[in-house]
Amino acid sequence: MTAISQFATLPAPAHWRTIDFIADLHLSESEGGVFSAWQRYMLHTSADAVFILGDLFEVWVGDDSAVPGSFEARCGQTLAASAAAGVFFMHGNRDFLMGGGFLARHRVQPLADPTVLTFGGRRYLLTHGDLLCTGDAAYQQFRAQVRNPAWQQSMLARPLAERQAIARQTRAISQQHQAEAGFYAGIDADLARRWLTEAAAATLIHGHTHRPGDHPLGVDAAGQPLTQVTLSDWHVTGSTQRAQVLRLTATGGLQRIAPGQALRDERKATGG
């Protein structure tokens, strides 16, 4: 079982009233519909803060891919221009090579995995989710390898074109594995309960599994209900039409809304 020696903590500023959570957009130049929906959301969200809990990109092979005029650079510009006062990013299993330099240049604050968010007098445990998928032993071995600083340094030292070729090959293998399995591995409920207990939180918010929904995890020692809240992945073309924002209010309310419902009045924002 994956043990956490210490949970990072993030206290929300007292003036925040609304926080949005998104994950698993898998942005790529070939999926223009998802990018357009995300860009409009980021530029006009009415939330005080946006928390991106991993896999914002389909693949990220290094910050040097964000050359002027590139798709990655356009995404960076969108992050920097967000209407939210705070934008936070947690690495996922696709974009774990995103560096602090890129984030800082685009006014995005890095978020440790996992992190306890305190907001409105409540504690929420945030994670991308892959650490909790202990049943996929092969993936956990792969994760341990690619999260090793020495491995990452060696990878980033390779030419950009070589890294891009490796990423395409790795993605093809991953897609084949997923097709054969037929589903994304679920989280270990016992481990999730253990994390929540150790974090003194009642609600777990995560992505990664592409299984959006709310799931009871029993109760803690005091009889308080524990809940697993899984974020939606984003698809806006083809047969699958799914894109959700999870909105949390200071009173503890959680609501799943479409990106278009999360926007402020664009006419006011643009002076129209």
N, C-alpha and C positions, 0 to 999 in steps of 0.2 A: 504494500500500500504506500502511496505517495505521502510522505510526511512533510509538513510545513513547520519549520522551526519558529518562524515569526511571520505574522501577517502584516503587510504594509497597511497603513491607514491614511485616509484622506478625509478631513473634515470639510464639509461643504460650507461656503461662506453663508453667513446668516441671511443675506439679502436674496439668495437664490430661492425661487419658488417652483421652478420646473426643471427637470433633468430628463433628457432623452438618451436611450440606449439603442445602438444599432450594431450589427455584426454580420460577417459572412456575405458581404456584397460582391466579393471576388471581381473587383473592377478590372476590366481589360478593354483595350481599344476595339476589340471585335464585338463587344456588347455595349453598343452606343445607347441603348434604351436605359440600361441600368445607370450608366454614367450620367445621363441627362436628368433622370429622376433624383439621383443623389446630389448632383450639383444644384438643382433648384431647391432641394430641401436644405442643403447646407447654407446657401446664400440667403434664405428667407425663413429659417426656423424661428419659432417664437420661444424656444427653450432658452433658459439661462446657460445651459451647458449641454454639450453632446459628448457622450462616452462611446467610443468605437472599440468594441471588445474583440478585436482580432479579425484577420482575413478581410481587411478592407480591399486588398488587391488579390488578384488571382495568383500573381507571383511577383516577388521583389528580389532582384538579384544584386542590389547594391544601390546606394544613393547616386552613384555616378551615372545611372540610367536616366536620371531626371535632367537631361540636357535641354537647353532652351528649345521650345517648339515640340517637345516630346509629349506623349500622353501622360507620362509620370509628372512632368512639369506642370501640365494643365491641372492635374489632380492636386498638386501642391499649392497652386494658386487658388484653387477652390477652398482648400483647407484654411489658407491664410485670410481669405475674404469672408469666412463664415460669419453669419449674423449672431451666433452664440458668443457670449462673453468668454466662455471657456471651452476648449476642445481637447479631449483626452484620448490617448491611443494606447491600447494594449496589444502587444505582438500576438499574432496567431500562428498557425502552422504553415501559412503561405507567405507571410511577410515578416518573418522573424529576423531578416537581415536589414530591416529598416534601421538606419542609424539616428543617433541623437542630433546630428548636424542637420539632417533633413527636417526633423520634427521642429527643432528650434527655429530654423529659417521660416517656417510656416506657422509659427505661434501655436504649435501643438505640444501639449504636455504629456510626457511618457507616463505610463501607468504600469506598475509592477503586477505580475500575475502570481498569486491572487492579491486583491486589495479589499480592505474593508472600508466602505464609504459610510460616513455618518451624515445623515440628512434628516431634518425634521424630528430629531430626537430618536431616530431609529438607526440600526446598523444593517447594512446590506453587503453581502459577500459577492464580489465581482471576480470572474475568471473567464478566460476564453473558453475553457471546458475540456480541452484535450488532455490535460493532466488527470482528469477524473475518469477518462476512458481506459481504465486499467486492463480491461478484457482484451484489448488489442495489443498483445505483447510485441508484435513486430513493429507496430507504429511507435510504441514507447521506447524501443531500442533505437529506432531512427531518430526520434525526438532528442534523446539523450546525446546522440552523436552530433546533430546539427546545432544544438544549443551550446555545445562546447566552444568556449572562446577561441581555442587554438584551431579548431576546425573552421570556424567562421573567418578567422584571420587568413588562413590558407586559401579558403574559397575566394575571399574578396581580393586576394592578390592576383588571381587569374585575370586574363583579359576579359572585358565585358562580353564580347561575342562568345567566348567559351562558356562563361557563366550562363548566358542565355540559352545556349545549346544544351547544357546540363539540366537546366530548369525544364526545358521542353521534354527531355527524355524522362526526367523524374516524374513530371506531370502525367505523361503517357502511361507510365507504370502504375501510378496511383489510380488513374481512371480505370485501368484494367482490373486492378485489385478491387475497386469499388463496384464495378460491374459484376464481378464474380461473387462478391459478398452479397450484393443486392440491397445493402442498407448501411447507414453510418452507425458505428459502434455507439452504444449508449453509455451514460455515465454510471459509475459505481455508486449506488444509492447509499450504501453503508459508509463509504468514504466521504460522500457529500455531507451526510449527517455528522460525521466526525469533524469535518472542517467547520461546519456551522457552529457546532458546540464549542470548538476551540476559539472561534472568532467571536463568540457571543452574539451571533446574528441569527435571525429567523428566516431570512430570504436569500436564496442563492440565485444570482442572475448570470447567465452564461450563453454562449453561442456554440459553434463548432459542429453540433450533431445534426443540424438542419431538421430538427423536430420541434417546431414552435409549439408551446403549450405550457400550462401550469400543472405541476405534479406535486401532490402531497408527499412529504418525506417523514411522516409521523410527528412526534412531539419531542420536545427537549425534556430535561429533568424536571423542569417547573411546569410541564404540561402545555407549553406554548407550541402552537402548530409551526412546523417547519415546511417551507415551500421551495420547490425548484422551479424557476421561471426560465424557460428556454427561448432565446431570441430567434426571430425569423431570418432565414437567408433571403436574398433578393433575386427575383427573376421577373422580368417585365415583358418578355417576348416568348413566342412559342406557345406550347400547350400549358406551361406552368406560369401563372400570373400570381406572384406572391412577393410582397415587399411590405414589411411592417416596421414601425417605430414603436418602441416601448416607452411610454411617457410616465414618469414618476413625479408626483406632486409632494409638496412639503407636508401635507396632511397624511401621506402614506398611500395615496391612491395610485394604482397601477392600471394603465389602459393601453391596449394595442390599437394603434391607429395607422392609417395609410400615410405615406410621406406627405401627400398633398394636404392632409388635415392638420399637419404639424406646423403649418406656415403662418407667419404673421401677415398682416394686410400688405401685399406687395405694392399696392398703389401708394400707400403711405411711405413705404420703404424707399420708393423711387421718386417720391415727390409728385406722383400723379394724382 
